[in-house]
Structures are given as C-alpha cells and as structure tokens.
C-alpha cells in the first residue's frame, strides 16, 4: 500500500466504517509493502472507526508489522497476527 493506492483504499474502507458493522477486521496479511501514506491512511481509518464507537482490527504479517513498529504505531493500530485473534479481541476486549 503506497501513495498510488492509498486514496482508493481509504475511501473504500471509510464506506465500510460509515455503513457497515461496528467492528471491522482488515486483513493485510497478504500486503508486501506499506509506506508512510499507507500508514497515515490506517491511522485515519482507526480514528474514524473509534469516532463511530467501533473498532478497526488490523491483521498483519511480519513485514507490515516491522514497518508499523518502526514508527511505534503497533498498539494504536491494534495489530493482530490472525483473523481468529482479531475476532477473539473483539469478543473479549
């Protein structure tokens, strides 16, 4: 996810936050790369979900997790190692 794809990604996920379920799991486990614009979009989307009294759980892989940890956003972005772990976190916050 980079500057080229960030706008479309953010708009699409925003629609789900606005119209969809209260709790959303975003599976990024197959993403190979996230740059600063992608991280910015994720931060904006998490804030938007929280403002709607919801959550956005992000399933990550080691490569994306490493990038997120470099900027110390892993707790804020609620990174999870699997969809199952994200579901469990929603059930038992």
C-alpha positions as CSV (number, residue, x, y, z in Angstrom):
1,X,0.0,0.0,0.0
2,X,1.6,3.2,-1.2
3,X,0.7,6.7,-2.3
4,X,-0.7,5.4,-5.5
5,X,-3.3,3.0,-3.9
6,X,-3.8,4.9,-0.6
7,X,-6.6,7.1,-1.7
8,X,-8.8,4.4,-3.1
9,X,-8.1,2.1,-0.2
10,X,-9.0,4.9,2.4
11,X,-12.2,5.7,0.5
12,X,-13.3,2.1,0.3
13,X,-12.7,1.3,3.9
14,X,-14.3,4.5,5.0
15,X,-17.5,3.4,3.3
16,X,-17.5,0.2,5.4
17,X,-16.8,2.2,8.6
18,X,-19.7,4.5,7.8
19,X,-22.2,2.0,6.6
20,X,-21.0,-1.4,7.8
21,X,-20.7,-3.2,11.1
22,X,-19.4,-1.5,14.2
23,X,-16.3,-3.7,14.3
24,X,-14.3,-4.3,11.2
25,X,-11.3,-6.6,10.7
26,X,-9.0,-5.5,8.0
27,X,-6.8,-8.4,6.8
28,X,-3.5,-7.0,5.5
29,X,-1.6,-10.3,5.8
30,X,-1.0,-10.5,2.1
31,X,0.3,-7.0,1.7
32,X,4.0,-6.8,0.9
33,X,4.6,-3.1,1.5
34,X,3.2,-0.2,3.4
35,X,4.7,3.3,3.0
36,X,4.1,6.4,5.1
37,X,0.9,7.3,3.1
38,X,-0.5,3.9,3.8
39,X,0.3,4.2,7.5
40,X,-1.3,7.6,7.5
41,X,-4.5,6.1,6.0
42,X,-4.5,3.3,8.6
43,X,-4.3,5.9,11.4
44,X,-7.1,7.9,9.9
45,X,-9.3,4.9,9.5
46,X,-8.7,3.7,13.1
47,X,-9.6,7.2,14.3
48,X,-12.7,7.2,12.1
49,X,-13.9,3.8,13.5
50,X,-13.3,5.0,17.0
51,X,-15.3,8.2,16.4
52,X,-18.2,5.9,15.3
53,X,-17.9,3.9,18.5
54,X,-16.4,1.0,16.6
55,X,-13.1,-0.7,16.1
56,X,-10.8,-1.5,13.2
57,X,-8.7,-4.5,13.9
58,X,-5.8,-5.0,11.5
59,X,-4.4,-8.4,10.7
60,X,-0.8,-8.1,9.8
61,X,2.2,-10.1,8.6
62,X,5.8,-9.8,9.9
63,X,6.8,-7.4,7.1
64,X,4.0,-4.9,7.7
65,X,4.3,-5.3,11.5
66,X,8.0,-4.4,11.2
67,X,7.2,-1.2,9.3
68,X,4.5,-0.3,11.8
69,X,6.8,-0.9,14.8
70,X,9.4,1.4,13.2
71,X,7.1,4.3,13.8
72,X,5.7,2.9,17.1
73,X,2.1,2.5,16.0
74,X,1.6,-1.2,16.7
75,X,-0.6,-0.7,19.7
76,X,-2.6,2.2,18.3
77,X,-3.3,0.3,15.1
78,X,-4.3,-2.8,17.1
79,X,-2.3,-5.2,15.0
80,X,-3.3,-8.9,15.2
81,X,-1.4,-11.9,13.9
82,X,-4.5,-13.7,12.6
83,X,-8.2,-13.1,11.8
84,X,-9.1,-15.5,14.6
85,X,-7.1,-13.4,17.1
86,X,-8.8,-10.3,15.8
87,X,-12.3,-11.9,16.3
88,X,-11.3,-13.0,19.8
89,X,-10.1,-9.5,20.6
90,X,-13.5,-8.1,19.5
91,X,-15.4,-10.6,21.6
92,X,-13.2,-10.1,24.7
93,X,-11.7,-6.6,24.6
